[in-house]
Amino acid sequence: MVTELGYAAGAITVASFLPQVVRAWRTRQTRDLSLASLALLITAGSLWVVYGSLSRDWPVVITNSGMVMLLVLLAGAKARFG
C-alpha cells in the first residue's frame, strides 16, 4: 500500500508540470519563467534520482526522472524563446 501511494503521488507530481510545459511550447511565452529556478529544480531532481537509485526507492526514481525530463523541456523552451 505504501509503494502504491508513492507511485500515485509521483504521477500527480509529474502531471503537475505537464500543463506548464505544454503551454510554454504552444505559446512560446517563457519570459516569466526563471531559468535559475529551473536549473535548481533539475539539479535537485537529478540528485533525487541518484538517491532513489542507491536506496532502491523506485517511486522516487520514477517520479524524479519524469520531473527532470519535463523540466529540461521547460528549460529548453526558456532557452529557445527567451
N, C-alpha and C positions, 0 to 999 in steps of 0.2 A: 504493500500500500504506500509506503514512504517513497519508493522509487517511482511509482506511477505519479505521485504528487509532484515529484521533481520534474518528470517529463512534461506534465501538464503546465506547471509554472514556466518551464523553459519555453514551451511552444508559445505561450501567451507573451512572454518577454520578447522573443524573436519577432512575433507578429506585430508587436507594438512599434517596431522600427520600419516595417514594410510600407505603411502609408506615406511616411516622410520620404523614403527612397523613391517611391513611385512618383510622388508629387515633384520632387526635385528634378527628376529626369524628364517628366512631361512638360513642366512649365519652364524649365531651365532657370528658375529663380532660386539662387542659393546665397544671396547677399547676406541674409540674416543668420546663416549657419556659421558657427565658429570652427575654423579649421583646427585651432588649438584644442578645443573640446573633443572634436572628432579624433584627433591624434591620441589624446589621453584615453579615450574610450577604447580605441583599437589596441593600445598598449595594455590596458587593464584586461580586456577580453582575451588577448593573447596569453597573458600571464595566467588567467583562469584556465585556459585550455591546457597549459603545461601542468598546472597544479592538479587539475582533474585527471589528466593522463597519468601522472605519477601516483595519485591516490586511487586510481581506477574508479573514479566517480563519473560514470558515463553521462548522466544528465547534465553535469557541469560542463563536460567536454562538448556535448552536442549543442547545448544552449549557447555557449560562448563561441563555438565555431560558427554557428549561424549568425550570431550578432556581429562577429568580426567581418564576415563576408558582406553583410548589409552595410556596415559602417564603412568598409572600404569602397563600396559602390557610392555611398553618400559623399565620402571624401573625394572620390573621383569626379563626381558631379560638381562639387565645390571647386576643385582644381580646374575643371574644364569650363565652367560657366561663370566662375567668379563669385 
